[in-house]
């Protein structure tokens, strides 16, 4: 099958068809180009999407990515970034392997097509010229034949006419012979041109046109093959990135499978654990006594009134502070063991006793007040939005983590400064050995500055390490007895700040939820410190045996080992804590449920807790 033999007379149609083939190829190039633009746009949108949901540096959002679910989401974002990269690879490969190659091929194809059809038109024009020559010789031969016939007829007419002279007859005969000779010449010329035309025509239809059309056919077939190869390349470019895209998707699946709900739950505990024990049982408050009293206010004995005052005026040691909202009076806490700790203790007999109902109403309507200078300072700092340097506004466990993080950061800064100092020292040694490289004295200022920075950072580190050791119980801190006596001191010396039922403080005093009345705070820190130093240690009121091991990590608590025997210096007051002592200088609180307490029989209210 050849276009030269089958389509010898379809020159114009072949010209249209080949132009259509080039248009199809250019259309496919445009399609691939738009696909590459879509891939680039899609990759850009995926990258922007991944970047949009990436955690911002040095922000709270970055801290949330410690959870496994957030880590899996971050891995998904990174995988999507790689996924977008593969679409960029698709665009690049399609551009280099298809678009650029086909555009160059189209230019070559157009040039080849132009050349082939130029040869075809040239052969066509040549055969048309031969045909015109043949037609011209044919017409000339026909005209000469007619002229010869007329000349012959005229000669015969003249020869038959007796009136015509012989000269005229001879002249007519010569003219007839001349016309016959011209006709013969025209005939010979026509015959020659005809043979030559037939030869040219045969070559045109059997040699030139088939050759040209064969070239055009081969050109068209190469175009078809090329567009097919481009389509295969189009598919291969996609197929080449499928394994990598599969790995990206496998990475997302792996990240999803790495999510550990138990680990996330543990991280929540570590992030928000306060370190306090749950509150103990609340004692029953008997309010029927005021209802049964007589009309006379003096009918109540001083002892009963003292107990009532203890009940309503004593400073709380309860552990309800994390759950109490501001400006909401908590239930009356259990009374302190020491009568001296009562802010509004029994008054002198000379003074008129205040009715118990009035004291109850005063207690229920009193506003919370800060009971010490440290609480005042902390309250003002929180009100102004400033965070204390020692993080004392945080619960113990969170405070410990913040302090540990601060110590680690300071150690990193110290190491950085030490590395810088070592580098300066080495540079100075080089200058000493090679003075032409620089002046060693010029580095003394930098070396001194680095040493000074290291010393400052070490002092800062020691300060935070001391606070950290205090939180962890490694260094002796101000005892709970001093803090309780601080409250007693408040009650005896500054009546304006005695009603602190709403002030809930942990054993280590590191977290308070309080609302200050600044107009009523007239306390000096030095008075409290002097009062703390003058206090005598409490006597032992019994012994206890540790039922379980307890790690006292918070300030005010003490660590005990299962089976260990210790002295009891203060029993549980309903807050779930018992105060014990191991030696003269080592005492603190332990959960009551962790020990078995044996109080002396002579001690007031001796009980046994198991």
C-alpha positions as CSV (number, residue, x, y, z in Angstrom):
1,X,0.0,0.0,0.0
2,X,1.5,3.2,-1.2
3,X,0.1,6.7,-1.4
4,X,2.1,7.2,-4.7
5,X,0.1,4.5,-6.5
6,X,-3.2,4.6,-4.6
7,X,-3.4,8.4,-4.2
8,X,-1.6,9.6,-7.3
9,X,-4.4,12.1,-8.1
10,X,-5.0,13.3,-4.5
11,X,-2.2,15.8,-4.1
12,X,-4.4,18.6,-2.6
13,X,-6.2,16.2,-0.2
14,X,-2.8,14.9,1.0
15,X,-1.7,18.4,1.6
16,X,-4.7,19.1,3.7
17,X,-4.3,15.8,5.6
18,X,-0.7,16.4,6.5
19,X,-1.5,19.9,7.8
20,X,-4.3,18.4,9.9
21,X,-1.7,15.9,11.3
22,X,0.5,18.7,12.4
23,X,-2.4,20.5,14.0
24,X,-3.2,17.4,16.0
25,X,0.4,17.2,17.2
26,X,0.4,20.8,18.3
27,X,-2.9,20.3,20.1
28,X,-1.4,17.3,22.0
29,X,1.6,19.5,22.9
30,X,-0.8,22.2,24.2
31,X,-2.6,19.5,26.2
32,X,0.7,18.3,27.8
33,X,1.7,21.8,28.5
34,X,-1.5,22.6,30.3
35,X,-1.1,19.3,32.3
36,X,2.3,20.4,33.5
37,X,0.9,23.8,34.5
38,X,-1.9,22.0,36.5
39,X,0.8,19.8,38.1
40,X,2.8,22.8,39.1
41,X,-0.2,24.6,40.4
42,X,-1.4,21.5,42.3
43,X,2.1,21.0,43.8
44,X,2.2,24.7,44.8
45,X,-1.2,24.4,46.5
46,X,-0.2,21.3,48.3
47,X,3.0,22.9,49.6
48,X,1.1,26.0,50.7
49,X,-1.4,23.8,52.4
50,X,1.4,21.9,54.2
51,X,3.1,25.1,55.2
52,X,-0.2,26.6,56.4
53,X,-0.7,23.9,59.0
54,X,2.9,23.6,60.0
55,X,3.4,24.6,63.7
56,X,4.8,28.1,64.1
57,X,8.2,28.3,65.8
58,X,8.5,29.4,69.4
59,X,4.7,29.3,69.8
60,X,2.3,27.4,72.0
61,X,1.2,25.5,69.0
62,X,4.7,24.0,68.6
63,X,4.5,22.5,72.1
64,X,1.3,20.7,71.2
65,X,3.2,18.5,68.7
66,X,4.7,16.4,71.5
67,X,1.5,14.3,71.3
68,X,1.6,11.2,69.0
69,X,-1.5,12.3,67.2
70,X,0.0,15.7,66.5
71,X,3.3,14.1,65.5
72,X,1.4,11.9,63.1
73,X,-0.3,15.0,61.6
74,X,3.1,16.7,61.3
75,X,4.4,13.6,59.5
76,X,1.4,13.7,57.2
77,X,2.2,17.4,56.4
78,X,5.8,16.4,55.6
79,X,4.7,13.5,53.4
80,X,2.3,15.8,51.6
81,X,5.2,18.1,51.0
82,X,7.1,15.2,49.4
83,X,3.9,14.2,47.6
84,X,3.8,17.8,46.1
85,X,7.5,17.3,45.1
86,X,6.6,14.3,43.0
87,X,4.0,16.3,41.1
88,X,6.7,18.9,40.4
89,X,8.8,16.0,39.1
90,X,5.9,15.0,36.8
91,X,5.7,18.5,35.4
92,X,9.5,18.8,34.9
93,X,9.7,15.4,33.1
94,X,6.7,16.0,30.9
95,X,8.1,19.4,29.9
96,X,11.6,18.1,29.1
97,X,10.7,14.7,27.7
98,X,7.5,15.5,25.8
99,X,6.8,19.2,25.4
100,X,10.2,20.4,24.4
101,X,10.9,17.4,22.2
102,X,7.6,17.5,20.4
103,X,7.9,21.3,19.8
104,X,11.3,20.7,18.1
105,X,9.9,17.8,16.1
106,X,7.0,19.9,14.9
107,X,9.3,22.5,13.5
108,X,11.3,19.8,11.7
109,X,8.0,18.2,10.5
110,X,6.8,21.5,9.0
111,X,10.1,22.0,7.2
112,X,10.0,18.5,5.8
113,X,6.4,18.7,4.7
114,X,7.1,22.1,3.0
115,X,10.0,20.6,1.1
116,X,8.1,17.5,-0.1
117,X,5.1,19.4,-1.3
118,X,7.4,21.9,-3.0
119,X,8.9,19.1,-5.0
120,X,5.4,17.8,-5.8
121,X,4.3,21.2,-7.0
122,X,7.5,21.6,-9.1
123,X,6.9,18.2,-10.8
124,X,3.3,19.2,-11.3
125,X,4.3,22.5,-12.9
126,X,6.8,20.6,-15.2
127,X,4.1,18.2,-16.5
128,X,1.7,21.1,-17.0
129,X,4.4,22.9,-19.1
130,X,4.9,19.8,-21.2
131,X,1.2,19.6,-21.7
132,X,1.0,23.2,-22.9
133,X,3.8,22.6,-25.3
134,X,2.0,19.5,-26.6
135,X,-1.2,21.5,-27.0
136,X,0.7,24.3,-28.8
137,X,2.4,21.9,-31.4
138,X,-0.9,20.2,-31.9
139,X,-2.7,23.4,-32.7
140,X,0.1,24.5,-35.0
141,X,0.0,21.1,-36.8
142,X,-3.7,21.4,-37.2
143,X,-3.4,24.9,-38.6
144,X,-0.7,23.9,-41.0
145,X,-2.7,21.0,-42.3
146,X,-5.7,23.2,-42.9
147,X,-3.5,25.8,-44.6
148,X,-2.0,23.0,-46.8
149,X,-5.5,21.8,-47.8
150,X,-6.6,25.2,-48.8
151,X,-3.4,25.8,-50.8
152,X,-3.9,22.4,-52.5
153,X,-7.5,23.3,-53.4
154,X,-6.5,26.7,-54.7
155,X,-3.8,25.1,-56.9
156,X,-6.3,22.6,-58.3
157,X,-8.7,25.4,-59.0
158,X,-6.1,27.5,-60.7
159,X,-4.9,24.4,-62.7
160,X,-8.4,23.7,-64.0
161,X,-9.0,27.3,-65.0
162,X,-8.0,27.8,-68.7
163,X,-8.0,31.5,-68.3
164,X,-5.2,31.5,-65.7
165,X,-1.7,31.8,-66.9
166,X,0.9,29.2,-66.4
167,X,2.8,31.5,-64.1
168,X,-0.1,31.8,-61.8
169,X,-0.6,28.1,-61.9
170,X,3.0,27.5,-61.1
171,X,2.9,29.9,-58.3
172,X,-0.2,28.2,-56.8
173,X,1.6,24.8,-57.1
174,X,4.6,26.1,-55.3
175,X,2.5,27.6,-52.5
176,X,0.6,24.3,-52.1
177,X,3.9,22.4,-51.9
178,X,5.2,24.9,-49.3
179,X,2.1,24.4,-47.2
180,X,2.4,20.7,-47.4
181,X,6.0,20.9,-46.3
182,X,5.0,23.1,-43.3
183,X,2.3,20.7,-42.4
184,X,4.8,17.8,-42.5
185,X,7.2,19.8,-40.3
186,X,4.4,20.6,-37.9
187,X,3.4,16.9,-37.9
188,X,6.9,15.8,-37.1
189,X,7.2,18.4,-34.3
190,X,3.9,17.5,-32.9
191,X,4.8,13.8,-32.9
192,X,8.1,14.5,-31.2
193,X,6.5,16.7,-28.5
194,X,3.8,14.1,-28.0
195,X,6.3,11.3,-27.4
196,X,8.3,13.5,-25.0
197,X,5.1,14.5,-23.1
198,X,4.1,10.9,-22.8
199,X,7.5,10.1,-21.4
200,X,7.3,13.0,-19.0
201,X,3.8,12.0,-18.0
202,X,4.8,8.4,-17.4
203,X,7.7,9.5,-15.2
204,X,5.5,12.0,-13.4
205,X,2.8,9.4,-12.5
206,X,5.1,6.5,-12.0
207,X,8.3,7.9,-10.7
208,X,8.1,11.5,-9.4
209,X,4.7,11.6,-7.8
210,X,5.1,8.1,-6.1
211,X,8.5,9.1,-4.8
212,X,7.2,12.4,-3.4
213,X,4.0,10.8,-2.0
214,X,6.1,8.1,-0.4
215,X,8.1,10.6,1.4
216,X,5.0,12.4,2.6
217,X,3.6,9.0,3.7
218,X,6.7,8.2,5.6
219,X,6.6,11.7,7.2
220,X,3.0,11.2,8.3
221,X,3.7,7.7,9.7
222,X,6.7,9.1,11.7
223,X,4.4,11.7,13.1
224,X,1.9,9.1,14.1
225,X,4.6,7.0,15.7
226,X,6.1,10.0,17.5
227,X,2.8,11.0,19.0
228,X,2.2,7.4,20.2
229,X,5.7,7.4,21.8
230,X,4.9,10.7,23.5
231,X,1.7,9.2,24.9
232,X,3.7,6.3,26.3
233,X,6.2,8.7,27.8
234,X,3.3,10.6,29.3
235,X,2.1,7.4,31.0
236,X,5.7,6.4,32.1
237,X,6.3,9.8,33.7
238,X,3.3,9.2,35.9
239,X,4.3,5.6,36.5
240,X,7.8,6.5,37.6
241,X,6.6,8.5,40.6
242,X,3.9,6.1,41.7
243,X,6.4,4.1,43.9
244,X,7.5,7.3,45.6
245,X,4.0,8.5,46.0
246,X,3.2,5.1,47.4
247,X,6.0,5.5,49.9
248,X,4.5,8.9,50.9
249,X,1.1,7.3,51.4
250,X,2.8,4.4,53.3
251,X,4.5,7.1,55.5
252,X,1.1,8.6,56.3
253,X,-0.3,5.2,57.2
254,X,2.8,4.4,59.3
255,X,2.4,7.8,61.1
256,X,-1.3,7.0,61.7
257,X,-0.4,3.6,63.1
258,X,2.2,5.2,65.4
259,X,-0.5,7.1,67.3
260,X,-0.5,5.9,70.9
261,X,-3.5,7.0,72.8
262,X,-2.1,5.8,76.1
263,X,1.1,7.8,75.6
264,X,-0.9,10.9,74.7
265,X,-2.9,10.4,77.9
266,X,0.3,10.1,79.9
267,X,1.6,13.3,78.3
268,X,-1.6,15.1,79.4
269,X,-0.8,13.9,82.9
270,X,2.7,15.2,82.7
271,X,1.6,18.5,81.2
272,X,-1.1,19.3,83.8
273,X,-0.3,17.3,86.9
274,X,-0.2,19.6,89.9
275,X,1.4,17.2,92.3
276,X,-1.2,17.6,95.0
277,X,-3.2,14.9,96.6
278,X,-7.1,14.8,96.4
279,X,-8.9,16.5,99.2
280,X,-9.8,14.5,102.3
281,X,-13.2,14.0,103.8
282,X,-15.0,17.1,105.1
283,X,-16.0,16.9,108.7
284,X,-19.6,17.3,109.7
285,X,-20.6,20.8,110.7
286,X,-23.2,20.9,113.4
287,X,-25.3,24.0,113.0
288,X,-28.0,22.9,115.4
289,X,-26.3,24.4,118.4
290,X,-27.0,28.0,117.6
291,X,-30.7,27.1,117.1
292,X,-30.9,25.5,120.6
293,X,-29.3,28.3,122.6
294,X,-31.3,30.4,125.0
295,X,-32.3,34.0,124.5
296,X,-29.4,35.2,126.5
297,X,-26.2,35.5,124.5
298,X,-24.2,34.8,127.7
299,X,-25.7,31.3,128.1
300,X,-23.0,29.8,125.9
301,X,-19.9,28.8,127.8
302,X,-16.6,30.2,126.8
303,X,-15.3,26.8,125.9
304,X,-18.1,26.2,123.4
305,X,-17.7,29.6,122.0
306,X,-14.0,29.0,121.7
307,X,-14.7,25.8,119.8
308,X,-17.1,27.6,117.5
309,X,-14.5,30.2,116.9
310,X,-12.1,27.5,116.1
311,X,-14.5,25.9,113.8
312,X,-15.3,29.1,111.9
313,X,-12.1,31.2,112.2
314,X,-9.3,28.6,112.0
315,X,-7.0,28.7,109.1
316,X,-7.6,25.9,106.6
317,X,-5.1,23.2,105.7
318,X,-7.5,21.6,103.2
319,X,-6.5,20.6,99.7
320,X,-9.5,22.0,98.0
321,X,-7.7,25.0,96.6
322,X,-7.3,23.7,93.0
323,X,-11.1,23.5,92.6
324,X,-12.3,26.6,94.4
325,X,-13.3,29.6,92.3
326,X,-12.5,33.2,93.4
327,X,-15.0,35.0,95.5
328,X,-16.8,31.8,96.4
329,X,-16.5,30.9,100.2
330,X,-15.5,27.3,100.7
331,X,-17.0,25.1,103.4
332,X,-15.6,25.6,106.9
333,X,-12.3,23.6,107.1
334,X,-11.3,21.5,110.2
335,X,-9.8,23.4,113.0
336,X,-6.1,23.5,113.7
337,X,-4.6,21.4,116.5
338,X,-3.0,24.4,118.2
339,X,-5.3,26.8,120.0
340,X,-2.8,29.5,119.3
341,X,-3.4,29.2,115.6
342,X,-6.9,30.6,115.9
343,X,-6.9,34.1,114.4
344,X,-9.9,35.2,116.6
345,X,-9.2,33.1,119.7
346,X,-11.0,33.4,123.0
347,X,-11.0,37.0,124.2
348,X,-10.5,38.4,127.6
349,X,-13.4,37.9,130.1
350,X,-13.6,41.6,130.4
351,X,-14.7,42.0,126.8
352,X,-18.2,41.3,125.7
353,X,-18.5,38.0,123.8
354,X,-19.7,38.3,120.3
355,X,-22.7,36.1,119.4
356,X,-21.9,32.9,117.5
357,X,-24.5,33.6,114.9
358,X,-22.7,37.0,114.2
359,X,-19.4,35.2,113.8
360,X,-21.0,32.7,111.4
361,X,-22.5,35.5,109.3
362,X,-19.3,37.4,109.3
363,X,-17.4,34.3,108.2
364,X,-19.9,33.6,105.4
365,X,-19.9,37.1,104.1
366,X,-16.2,37.9,104.5
367,X,-14.0,38.6,101.5
368,X,-10.9,36.7,100.8
369,X,-7.7,38.3,101.8
370,X,-4.0,37.6,101.3
371,X,-2.5,36.4,104.6
372,X,1.2,37.0,104.1
373,X,3.6,39.2,102.3
374,X,4.6,36.5,99.8
375,X,0.9,36.0,98.8
376,X,0.6,39.8,98.4
377,X,3.6,39.9,96.1
378,X,2.4,37.0,94.1
379,X,-1.1,38.3,93.9
380,X,0.1,41.7,92.6
381,X,2.4,40.0,90.1
382,X,-0.4,37.9,88.7
383,X,-2.7,40.9,88.6
384,X,-0.1,42.8,86.6
385,X,0.3,39.8,84.2
386,X,4.0,39.2,85.2
387,X,5.2,35.6,85.8
388,X,7.4,35.1,88.9
389,X,11.0,34.3,88.2
390,X,10.8,31.1,90.3
391,X,7.5,30.1,88.6
392,X,5.9,30.0,92.1
393,X,2.5,30.7,90.5
394,X,2.5,27.2,89.0
395,X,1.6,23.8,90.7
396,X,4.5,21.9,92.0
397,X,4.9,19.4,89.2
398,X,4.6,22.1,86.5
399,X,6.9,24.3,88.5
400,X,9.5,21.6,88.6
401,X,9.3,21.1,84.9
402,X,9.7,24.8,84.2
403,X,12.6,25.1,86.5
404,X,14.3,22.0,85.0
405,X,13.8,23.4,81.5
406,X,15.3,26.8,82.6
407,X,18.3,25.0,84.1
408,X,18.8,23.0,80.9
409,X,18.6,26.2,78.8
410,X,21.1,27.9,81.0
411,X,23.5,25.0,80.8
412,X,23.3,25.1,77.0
413,X,24.1,28.8,77.1
414,X,27.0,28.2,79.5
415,X,28.3,25.5,77.1
416,X,28.0,27.9,74.2
417,X,29.9,30.6,76.0
418,X,32.5,28.1,77.1
419,X,33.0,27.0,73.5
420,X,33.3,30.6,72.4
421,X,35.8,31.3,75.2
422,X,37.8,28.2,74.1
423,X,37.8,29.4,70.5
424,X,39.0,32.9,71.6
425,X,41.7,31.2,73.7
426,X,42.9,29.1,70.7
427,X,42.9,32.2,68.5
428,X,45.0,34.1,71.1
429,X,47.5,31.2,71.2
430,X,47.7,31.4,67.4
431,X,48.3,35.1,67.6
432,X,51.0,34.6,70.2
433,X,52.8,32.1,68.0
434,X,52.3,34.1,64.8
435,X,52.2,37.8,65.7
436,X,51.8,38.7,62.0
437,X,48.3,37.2,62.0
438,X,47.0,39.6,64.7
439,X,47.4,41.3,68.1
440,X,46.8,38.9,71.0
441,X,45.9,41.8,73.3
442,X,43.0,42.6,71.1
443,X,41.3,39.4,72.3
444,X,41.6,40.1,76.0
445,X,38.5,42.2,76.1
446,X,36.4,39.4,74.4
447,X,37.9,36.8,76.6
448,X,37.1,38.7,79.7
449,X,33.6,39.4,78.5
450,X,33.1,35.7,77.7
451,X,34.4,34.7,81.2
452,X,32.1,37.3,82.8
453,X,29.1,35.9,80.9
454,X,29.9,32.4,82.0
455,X,30.1,33.5,85.6
456,X,26.7,35.3,85.4
457,X,25.1,32.3,83.8
458,X,26.5,30.0,86.4
459,X,25.1,32.2,89.2
460,X,21.8,32.2,87.4
461,X,21.9,28.4,87.1
462,X,22.7,28.0,90.8
463,X,19.8,30.1,91.7
464,X,17.4,28.1,89.6
465,X,19.0,24.8,90.7
466,X,18.3,25.9,94.3
467,X,14.7,26.5,93.5
468,X,14.5,23.2,91.7
469,X,16.2,21.4,94.6
470,X,13.7,23.1,96.9
471,X,10.8,21.8,94.8
472,X,12.2,18.3,94.6
473,X,12.9,18.2,98.4
474,X,16.7,18.0,98.1
475,X,17.4,21.2,100.0
476,X,15.8,22.3,103.3
477,X,13.0,24.7,102.7
478,X,11.0,26.8,105.1
479,X,8.9,24.2,107.0
480,X,5.2,23.9,107.0
481,X,5.1,24.7,110.7
482,X,6.6,28.1,109.9
483,X,3.9,28.7,107.2
484,X,1.1,27.7,109.6
485,X,2.6,29.9,112.3
486,X,2.7,32.6,109.7
487,X,-1.0,32.4,109.5
488,X,-1.2,32.5,113.3
489,X,0.9,35.6,113.3
490,X,-1.4,37.1,110.8
491,X,-4.4,36.4,113.1
492,X,-2.8,37.8,116.2
493,X,-1.1,40.9,114.8
494,X,-3.1,41.9,111.7
495,X,-6.8,41.3,112.2
496,X,-7.6,42.9,108.8
497,X,-6.2,39.9,107.0
498,X,-7.4,37.0,109.2
499,X,-10.4,35.8,107.2
500,X,-8.6,33.7,104.6
501,X,-11.0,30.8,104.3
502,X,-10.8,31.2,100.6
503,X,-7.0,31.1,100.5
504,X,-6.1,27.5,99.5
505,X,-2.4,26.7,99.5
506,X,-0.6,23.5,98.7
507,X,1.9,22.0,101.1
508,X,4.8,23.6,99.2
509,X,3.0,27.0,99.0
510,X,3.7,27.1,95.3
511,X,0.1,27.6,94.0
512,X,-2.6,29.8,95.4
513,X,-5.9,30.9,94.2
514,X,-6.6,34.1,96.0
515,X,-8.1,37.6,95.5
516,X,-6.4,40.4,97.2
517,X,-8.0,43.5,98.9
518,X,-5.1,45.8,98.5
519,X,-6.5,48.5,100.8
520,X,-6.4,46.0,103.7
521,X,-2.8,44.6,103.2
522,X,-0.4,46.2,105.6
523,X,2.1,43.3,106.1
524,X,5.9,43.4,106.2
525,X,8.0,40.4,105.1
526,X,10.6,40.9,107.8
527,X,8.1,40.5,110.6
528,X,7.1,37.1,109.2
529,X,10.6,35.9,108.8
530,X,11.6,36.9,112.4
531,X,8.5,35.1,113.7
532,X,9.3,31.9,111.8
533,X,12.8,31.8,113.2
534,X,11.6,32.0,116.8
535,X,9.2,29.1,116.6
536,X,9.9,25.9,118.6
537,X,9.5,22.5,117.0
538,X,6.3,20.6,117.8
539,X,6.5,17.7,120.2
540,X,5.8,14.1,119.0
541,X,2.3,12.9,119.7
542,X,2.7,9.3,118.6
543,X,4.4,7.1,116.0
544,X,3.5,5.7,112.6
545,X,4.5,2.9,110.3
546,X,4.7,3.4,106.6
547,X,2.4,1.0,104.7
548,X,3.6,2.0,101.3
549,X,6.6,3.9,99.8
550,X,5.9,7.6,99.2
551,X,8.1,9.8,97.1
552,X,7.9,13.3,98.6
553,X,8.7,15.4,95.6
554,X,6.9,18.6,96.6
555,X,8.0,21.2,99.1
556,X,6.5,20.4,102.5
557,X,6.3,16.6,101.9
558,X,8.7,13.9,103.0
559,X,9.7,10.6,101.4
560,X,9.1,7.4,103.4
561,X,9.9,3.7,102.7
562,X,7.5,0.9,103.3
563,X,7.9,-0.5,106.8
564,X,9.7,2.6,108.1
565,X,8.8,3.9,111.6
566,X,8.6,7.6,112.2
567,X,7.3,10.1,114.8
568,X,3.9,11.8,114.4
569,X,3.9,15.5,115.3
570,X,0.5,16.4,113.9
571,X,-2.4,14.2,113.1
572,X,-4.8,14.4,110.1
573,X,-7.2,17.3,110.3
574,X,-9.5,16.1,107.6
575,X,-7.3,17.2,104.6
576,X,-5.8,13.7,104.1
577,X,-2.3,14.6,105.3
578,X,-0.4,13.6,108.4
579,X,2.7,15.5,109.6
580,X,5.6,13.2,110.6
581,X,9.3,13.6,111.6
582,X,12.3,11.4,110.9
583,X,14.9,13.4,112.7
584,X,15.2,16.8,114.3
585,X,15.8,18.5,111.0
586,X,13.7,16.3,108.6
587,X,10.0,16.5,108.8
588,X,7.1,16.9,106.5
589,X,3.6,15.7,105.3
590,X,2.6,12.3,104.0
591,X,-0.8,11.0,102.8
592,X,-2.7,9.6,105.8
593,X,-3.6,6.5,103.7
594,X,0.1,5.6,103.3
595,X,0.8,5.2,107.1
596,X,-0.6,3.4,110.1
597,X,-0.7,6.0,113.0
598,X,-0.4,5.1,116.7
599,X,-1.1,8.2,118.9
600,X,0.0,8.3,122.6
601,X,-2.9,7.6,125.0
602,X,-2.1,10.8,126.8
603,X,-2.5,12.8,123.7
604,X,-5.7,14.6,123.1
605,X,-8.1,12.8,120.8
606,X,-5.8,9.7,120.4
607,X,-6.9,7.6,117.4
608,X,-5.5,4.9,115.2
609,X,-5.6,5.4,111.4
610,X,-5.2,2.4,109.1
